[in-house]
Amino acid sequence: MLSPELSNQPEPIAVFLFLTIVGLVLVLSWYFAKKARSAAGYFAAGGSIHWMVNGVAFAGDYLSAASFLGICGMIAFYGYDGFLYSIGYLAGWIVAMFVVAEPMKRLGKYTFADALDAKFNSKGIQLAAAVSTLIVSMCYLIPQMVGAGTLVEPLLGLPHFVGVLIVGGVVIVIVSTAGMTSTTYVQFIKGGLLIVFSVVLVMLVLVKGFTAPDLATIDAAVDKGNITIADMSFTVTSSYNAENINRTFVVLEKNSEKTVWQLMEDEGKPIIREVPFQMTTAQGETFSRIFATGFVSKIVQDGKVVKETGSLDPLSYLRTFMGSIIAPPAKISYDADGSHYTVWFHNEQPGSQLLQPGASNKFKLDPDKGATPQSILNFISLMLALFFGTAALPHILIRYYTVPSPKDARKSTIVAIAGIGFFYILTLFMGLGAMSGGVINVLDSNSAAPLLAKSFNTVIFAIISAIAFATVLGTVSGLIVASSGAIAHDLADRYLGLKINDKTKVIIGKAAAVGVGLLAIVLGILFQGMNVSFLVGWAFSVAASANLPAILMLLFWKKTTKLGITVSIFVGIALSLAIILLSPDMYAVYGLNPDTALIQLSQPAIISVPMSFLTLIIVSLFTQKQKGTLEKV
């Protein structure tokens, strides 16, 4: 019962659908290129997008690699703790709808800097906002490119870096030809398709239900003739509920294929249970790496232990999951004979526990269950970043300029919230389906949803993966449009005062798109393997720290000054990036011991957001006599 392999052999249907999606995107790009001749057409689609189309495009933009790949993977590994990302992402849209949508449309023209600088005409604000847009966009681009590589590996049988190169190349073509109009319709199409086929995947999960692994006595299994004891066994010692538990496994040959069985006792009788381990690299009689995928080890339906459930409705699925015993993968690392070994094993837990906050090591909140001040601060910090970051993401903010009026901006936000909220409910079932169905690749949590689709059939896998790839294309396109606007409009035209015409501005924007795209490709390759939702959390942290204090104080505090906005943006950028770069997670990327990190905090928002607000208030109070104080919005 081994997990689906990440095969290097491409499926013809997968290749066909992939080429169809990419071809459609390029055709749209060519068709809308004629509308991208002016700056308004290139950077903001001429403000002519219908609010319904823009709302679905909002959802398509937001349902990026982080949402489809990252959140499903985190739920598959951590249960409810992974779903907290969904809750935080969705909650952020409340701020966007009630606080930001209509004012941003009234104040802005092409970019985030337009709105901040609408009342000041300040070089400092223009520079700070442009720098913030570039940094936040780049932080958000990294996980999208990582996700692209994750999709291409099983979809086309190509290495991770090739997927990153393909996305980078296609997006550079999109943005350098048609700009925001093409980006909007790509996001509209793939946003709708992603929701529809995610519904299909969830329906397949519900129809399948749960199936427990095989049980047998060793003697009976061997006597049947199709199972023989191989030449090795191993024991894993793990800590669970503060008690050391030894799990002994034996490698058997079943129908001429090696499988892994756990030695157990059932009512005092020795039995073995087939478990979904993926074996690699044997050294002597032990394995240096043992990859466990996760499965449901004991199914309890309506109070009774059953072998399988058959089809379930959504509520019955959740009830059965909560009443059963689930074995998601966990990891232990240790040194043996001078070498470093990593062992993945099954840490069985009640499903009800996995659907409670703090069940995993990701966000422990209860001190009685191992929570530390650091884990609690990381949780609060992440929620702050997700709640405040949405309304401060440059590629989200510029979408408000693509509709005709402030009223349309609010209506498109409502459509986006409905689509995004529904999709995040789907991610819960997809993540739990991957966790309990033995389809996790423990080396890359981002592959949980594609592998779940692959476990049903190749067609649904190909469709889901191709649409997810289009999701990456659309989101990356929006980010690069925002970045190119910051360079061409905010820096070249306004900050440097080059007084360039529309045609030249578009040319500079397209050249900037190429440069940003190439940089995104390099970073996407370097960050291979990191969970994309986790990486996006950093982008939200920087956006919440640098941009949101300036937006809120501009709108609601009449004593806000241009210097206050400028300094607060730079303080927010510097603090958030410093905490991220010196965090334990980045030390792991550097190849250093995370325990020696200078800052033992992975999420910066709890420090950087208040400091950015405080900086703006203090500087504004000290610069009240400065010309440019905001009187009224």
N, C-alpha and C positions, 0 to 999 in steps of 0.2 A: 504494500500500500504506500508506495513512494509518491512524493509530490510530483506534479507536472514539471518536466524539465524545461529550462530555457533553451529550447532547441536552436541550433544554428542553421537549420534547414528551413528556408522560407516557404510558406504555403502560397500556392498560386493565387488563391482568393485574396490573401492578405496583400500580396504585391499589387494585384489589380485594384483593390479598394484604396490602397495607399496612393497609387498613381492617379486614380480618379479624383481623390480629395485634393491632392496637390495641383492637378490640372485645373480643377474647378476654381481654386484660389487664384491661380495665375490668369485664367480667363477673366475673372472678376476684376483683377488688377488692371488688365489691359483695357477692359470695357470702361472702367471709371477713371482711367488716366486722363481723359479729356476734361474731366471736372476738377483736375488738380493743378490747373494752370495758375491760379491766383493763390495768394497766401491763405485767404479764407477757405478756399476749396481744399487746399492741401492739408492744413492744420486742423480745420474744424468742419470739413464737409459742407462749407458754405452755410452752416446753420439751417439746413433744409431737411434733416432727418425727421421722420414722423416719430412721435413720442412712443408709440407701441414698438416700432422697430428698434428705437434707441433703448427701450427698457429691456427687450430680449437681448440686445447687444451688450447692455450693461451686465446682464446675467452671464452671457457668453464670455465677456471679458473677465469677470470675477471668478467664474468657474474654470479656473486655470488648472495647470498641472498640480498645484498645491491642493486644490479641492478634490479633483478626481483621483489622482495618484497618491498624494501625500496623506490626505485625511483617511482614505480607505486603508492605507497601509498602517497608519497609526492606530486606527480602531482594531485592525487585525492583530496588532502586537500588544496594545495596551487597553483595549476595551473602551470604557467610558472616558478615560483620560484622553484618548485620541479624539473622541467626539467633542471634547471641550473646545477644540479648535473651531469646529463647525458653529458652536454656540457663539463663540467670540466673533467670528467672521460675520455672522448674521446680525448680531446685536449692533455692530458698527454701522449698519445701514440706517438704524434709527437716528443716529446723529446726522448722517448724510441727508435724510429726508426732512427732518424737522429744523435743522440748523443751517445746512450748507447749500442745498440744492438751488433754491430761488435766488439768494444773494449772490452766489457765484455766477449765475447766469446774467444777473443785472450788472455786475461789476466787471466781468471779464470779456475777453475778445477771442484770444487764441490759447493762452497759457495760464497756469496757476499764478505766475508773477503779475499778469495783467490785473487780476482781482486784488492782490495785496497792494499793488502800487497805484490803484485807481485814483486815490485821493491825494497822493503824495508826489508822484513823479520823482522818485528817489533812486539815485544810482546804487546806493547801498542795498535797497530792497530788491532791485532788479538783479544784482549780482548774487545776493544770498538766495533768492528764490530759484534762480537758474541753477546754482550749485546744488541746492537741495533736490531739485527735480532730477538732476543727473545722478546723484548718489542714490536716492531712493529707487529710481528706475533701474539702476544697475544692480542694487540689492535684490530687486524683484525679478530681474532678468536671469540671475544665476539659477534659481530653482526651476525656472521654466526650461532652460537649456538642459539642466540635469534630467528633468522629466522626459525631454525629447529623446535623449540617449537611452533612457530606460525603456521607452516604447519601441525603439527601433531594434533593440537586441532580439526580443522574441518575435517581432512583427516581420522583419526582413532578414533576420539572421546575420545582422551586421554588428560590428563592435560599437560600444557606447559612443566613442568620439565621432563616428561617422554620422550617427543620428544628430549630434550637436551641429556638425557641419552642414547637414541637410537643412535643418531648421534655420540656421543662420543664413544660409544662402538664399532659401526661398523667401524669408522675411525681408531680407535686404532688397530683393526684387520687388516685393509688394510695396514696401514703404517708399522706395526710390522711384516708383512709377505713379501710384494712385493715392498715396497718403491715407487720410482718415476715412474717406468715402469707402474705399475698398475694404479697409480694416473693419469698418462698421458692419458691412454686409457679410464679411467672413465671420465675424463674431455672432451676428444674428443667426446665420445658418447653422453654425456648429453648436451654438448654445441650445437651440431647439433640438437638434439631433442628439446631443449629449443627454439631455433630459429624457427624451423618448426612449433611447436604447438603454439608459440606466434603469428605466422602469422595466424593460424587457429582462434585463439581467436579474433584477430583484425578483421578478416573477419566477424565473428559473430557480432561484435560491429557495423561494417559498414552496414551489412544486417538489423540489428534491427533499426538503426537510432535513432531518438528521439521521445519520447512520453510524452505529457504534462499530469499533474495530473488531476483528475476529478474535475469538477466545478458543483455547484448546489446551488439553493437558499435553505435556511434552511427549509422554509415552504414546498417547493416542495419535498425536500428530506425526511422529516418526513412523509408527506402525503402518500408517496409511500409504507410505512409500513415496509420497510426493514432497515430503519435507525431511531434510537431513541436517544434522548439527554440523555447522562449519567449524573452522579451526580457531575461533577466537570468541571471547566474550569480554565485557567491560562493566565497570561499576561507576556510576556518577553519584557523587555526594552533593546534595544541595541543601539550602536552608529555606524552610517554609514554615511560617508562623512561629519563628524563633526556635524551631526544632530541626536538628540535623536528620535528614532522611537519605538513606542509601537506596539507590535504584539500580538493580542489576539487570543487564541486558545480555542477550545471547544472539549471535548472528547465525541464522539458519538459511538453508537453501530451499526455496519453495519453487517448484517447477523450474529448476535449474537457474533461478535468479536469487541472489543474496537479499535477504530481508532482515529486518531487526525486530526482535520480539522481547518484550519486557517480562521478566520473571516475577510472578505475583502469587498471592494466595487468595483463594475464594472459599470461604467456610472451612478453612484449615487445609484445603487441598491445593497442592502446587499446580499452577496453570501458567500459560504464557499468553500474552496479548500482542498482536501485531501492531506496531506503531509506525507512523510515517517518518522515518529517519532517512536522510540522504547521506550516504557514506562516501568519504573521499580519503585519499592519502593514508594508506596503512603504514604503520611503522612497527615492525615485529608483530606482536599479537595484540596491539592496541591501536586505536585510531587517533591520529593527532587532531582531527576535526570531525565532529559529528553534528550534522545539521538536522535539527528537528523542525517540522513544519507547523505543528499545531493540529489538534483534533478534538472531538468530543468523546470522552472516555466512558461516560455513563449517562445514558439518556433517561430522564424522568419525565414522563408525560402524564398529566392528570394524577400525580401521586404514584404512578406505577413505573417500574424499570422496564424499558422496552428496547428491542434491538434496533428498530427504526420507526420513524414517525409517519412516513408518507407525507402528502401535501399538507401545508399549514397556511392559515391566514396570517397577516402581519402580527396581530396581537397574540395568537397562539404560538407563533414562532418565538416571540420575546418571552412569553411565559415558560415555554419549554426550555429555552436557553438559560433562563434564570434558575430553573429547578434542576438543571443537569450539572454534571462535573465536566469542566472544560480544561484542556491541556494546551494552553498557548505556549509558544517557545520562549525560553529564557536563556540567558547566557552567563557562563562563569569563565573566568580566565585565570590561569595559574602558570607558574614556572615549573618545569620538570626537567631535571638533568641539564639545566642551563638554557633550555629552549622555552619559548612562550607558546602555550597551548590554549586554544579556545574551544570550549565544549558547549554546544547548544543542547538543552534538554527540555523535558516537558514539566512545567511547574503547575500541576493540577490545582484548580481552584473552583469553587462553586460559581456558576454563571452569575448568580445574584451579586457576588462580590465584584466580579469583573465589570458589572454595570453600575458600580458606585464610584464616586470621585475618590481619587487617591489610592485605587486598588493596585496600581503599578508603581514602580520606582520613579515614573515620569513626574508625577505631581502628588507627592504624599502630603496630606493635610492634617492627619491625625497623629499627634505625638506618640500615642500608644501603639501606632502601627509603623513607627520608624520615621515620622516626619521630622524634619529639621528646620530651623529658621531659614536656611537657604532654600529648601524646597518650597516652603510656604511663600517666601518672597518671589521666587521664580514664577509660581502660579499667579500671584496677584499681578506681577509685572507683565506677564503674558496677556492676561485678560485686559489690562489697561491698554496695552499696545494694540490688541485686536479691536477693542471697542472704539478707541480714538483714532486708530490708524486708517480705517476705511475711508473716512471723510477727508483724509489728508493725502491720499495717494494721487500723485499728479496725473496718471493715466486714467483714473476715475474722474477727477475734477474736470479734465478737458472735455470729457464726453458731454458735460452740461452745455458746452458751447455748440454742439452739433444740432440742437433743437431750436425751433424758432422763438420760443418765449419762456419766461420763468415758470409759467403754469405748466408748460410741456415738460420742463425739467422735473417738477414734482411728480407729475403723472408717470413719467418714465421710471422714476425711482420706485414708485409703488409696484409697477410691473416687475422690476428687478427683484424687489424683496420677495414677492410671491414665488417667482421662479427659483431663486436661490434657496429660499426656505424649504421648498418642496424637494429640491435636489439634495439638500443636506440630510433630510430624513432618509432618502435613498442610500446615502453613504453609510448610515448606521447598519442597514441590512447587508450591504455589500461587504463591509468590513467584518461583521460577525460571521457572515457566510464564509469568508476566506479563512478566518481564525479557526472555525470548527470543521472546515471541509478539507484540511490537509493540503492547501494550495499555496502556502507561503514560501517565498524564497527568503530565507533569513539573512542573506547577504545584501538584500535590497528590498526594503519595505515598500518602496514605490511601485513594485511590480504586483502587489496583491490583487488589485482590481483586474488587470489584464490576465493574470494567471487564473483568477476565478472564472472569467469568461472562457478561457481556454479549457478549463476542466469540463465544460458542458459540450462545446463543439467548436470547430475551427471557424465557422462562419461568424458566430456571435463574437468570438475573439477578434477576428479580423475587422469587423465593423466597429466594435468598441475601441480597438486600438487606433484605427484610422481616424475616428472622430476625435479621440483624445489627442492625436497628433495635430489635427486641425485646431483643437482647443489651444494647444501650445502656439501654433502659428498665429492665431488671432490675438492672444494675449501679448506675445512678444512684439507683434506689429504695433499694438497700442502703446506699449512701453517705448518703443523706438520712435514713434511719432512724437510722444511727449518729450523725449530727449532731444530730438532734432529741433523741435519748436523752441526748447530752452536755449539751444545754441544759436539758431538762426534769428529768432525773434527777440528773445530776452537779452542775450549777450551781444550778438553782432549788431542788431538794429538799435536797441534801446540803450544798453549799457555802454557799448563802445561808440554809439552815436554815428555809425557809418552811413545812416540815412539811405539805406538801400531800397530799391523798388521791389514790388511784389515778385517779379520774375527772378531777380537775384536772390531774394529771400528763400524762394522755393529751391533754387539751385543749391544754396548753402545748406538748407534743411536736408536735402537728399544726400549731399556729401557727408553731412554729420551722421545720417542714418547708416551709411556704409561703415563709418568709423566705429560707431557704437555697436553695430552688429558684430563686427570682427572682435571687439573686446569681449562681448558677451559669449562668443564662441570659446575663447580662451578660458574664461572663468568657468563656463559650463563643463569643460573637460577637467579642470582642476578640482572641482567639488563633486566629482562622481561618487555616488554611494550614499551621500548624506540625504536624509529625508527632506523632501521638498517643502512640506508644510512647516517643518522646523526652520528651514532657511527663509521662507516667506515671513515667519514670525519676526525675524530680524528686520526685514523691509518695513513691516508695520511699525516696529519699534522706532526706527529712524524717522518715518513719516509722522508718527504721533508726536515725537519729540521736537522735530524741526518745524513742522508745518501747522499742526493743529492749534497750538497756543497763539500763533500769529493770526490765524483765521478767526478764532473765537474772540480774541481781544479786539481785533479790528472791527468786528461786527457789533460787539456789545459793551465796549468800554471806551467812552469818548476821550479819555486822556491818553489813549495810545498814540505814540509818536513813531515817526519813521525810523529813528535810531533804535528805539525799543524793539521794533519788529526785526530789524536787521541783526542786532546783537543776539536776540533770542534764537533766531534761526541757526546762527553759527554755533551758539552754545549747545543747542539741541543736537546738531549734527556731530559736533566734536565729542560730547559726552557719550552719546549712544554708540558711536563707532568705537570709542576707546574701550568701553565696557565689553562690547562684542569681541574686539580683537584680542583682548586680554582675558577672555573667558575660558573656562575649562574645555568647552567644545572646540574652540579654535586652537587651543594647545594640542588637542588630539589631531587636528588637521596639520599642524606644524610638525607632528611626530614627537611631541614632548609629553611628559607625564601631566595629565589634567590636574592632578592633586597639587602641582606646583604652580598653577596659574596665579597670576598676581591678583586677579579679581575672581572670587569664587561665586559668581553670579552669571547665569547664562542669558538672562533677559534684562535689558537695561531700562525699560520704560519707567519702573517705579522710582528710579533716580532721575533720569534725564527729562521726563515730562514735567514734573514739578519744578525742576531747576530752570527749564525753559520758560515756564510761566512766571516764576519769580524774577528771572532776569528781565523779562519784558516789562513787568510792573515797576521794578526798581529803576531801570534805565529810563522808562517813560516819565516817571515822577521827577527824575533829575533833569529832564530835557523838556519841561513844559513850555519854556519860553522859546523853544526852537520853532521856527516857522515850519509848518507842516503838521502840527498837531491835528488829529482828527476831530472835527467838530460834530459831524453828523453823518450817518450812513443812511 
